[in-house]
């Protein structure tokens, strides 16, 4: 089945799989990245909070890029926590780092 048709039929499962492969590729290539876990709440109800996970990486244009992770991607990251270091853990959330992302970012990101 052609990829576009498969995407239409499966609700873009193909696209999600490609993004998961991006995270896997970052791990396999030892490309530094970070995952930020934080809490999101609605203005009207601060008691209801939801965990959000966001991938932070340096894209090909040497800019910081951000992507909210899907449940499948979160599971993939959690399955690989032996490779990802917990840097910050407080009441606001957590930050995980792979392969010294902070140093890599400071040396490689072009500031506009």
MOVENCOR-V560209 format. One record per pair of residues at least 6 apart in sequence whose C-alpha atoms are under 7 Angstrom apart, sorted by the first residue. I is the first residue (numbers start at 0). J is the second residue. Records with the same first field share a line. If there is no record, write none. Layout:
I->J, J
This chain:
6->12, 13
19->72
29->98
30->98
31->97, 98, 99, 100, 103
32->55, 56, 96, 97, 100
33->54, 55, 56, 95, 96, 97, 100
34->52, 53, 54, 55, 94, 95, 96
35->52, 53, 54, 93, 94, 95
36->50, 51, 52, 53, 92, 93, 94
37->50, 51, 52, 91, 92, 93
38->48, 49, 50, 51, 91, 92
39->48, 49, 50, 51
40->47, 48, 49
52->67, 68
53->65, 66, 67, 68
54->65, 66, 67, 68
55->63, 64, 65, 66
56->63, 64, 65
57->63, 64, 104, 108
58->64
61->107, 108, 109
62->108, 109
63->108
82->97
83->95, 96, 97
84->95, 96, 97
85->94, 95, 96
86->94, 95, 96
87->93, 94
88->94
